[in-house]
Amino acid sequence: MKGGREREGEREKERERKKGGGEREKERGRKKGGKPLYPGSSTINQLDRIMSTLPPPSRQDVESIKSPYAKAILDQIIH
């Protein structure tokens, strides 16, 4: 039989697993102070700020995007 701490540890691991990549990805885009590296007023605004620091994507890069949502957002930013 498992002790209370061990069960709680397993529950915590399960919660982290269920969080998925989204929460971890958000954390990667933040400085240690917890603030976004590129704060924006919207998703489009934030991506526009990020992309303004990078070279434009190549045609091949754009064509390789499979997600219609991502393509639509990118189209709004680069056109």
Secondary structure, DSSP 8 states (H G I E B T S, - for coil): ---HHHHHHHHHHHHHHHHHHHHHHHHHTB-TTS-BSS--SSHHHHHHHHHTTS----HHHHHT---HHHHHHHHHHH-
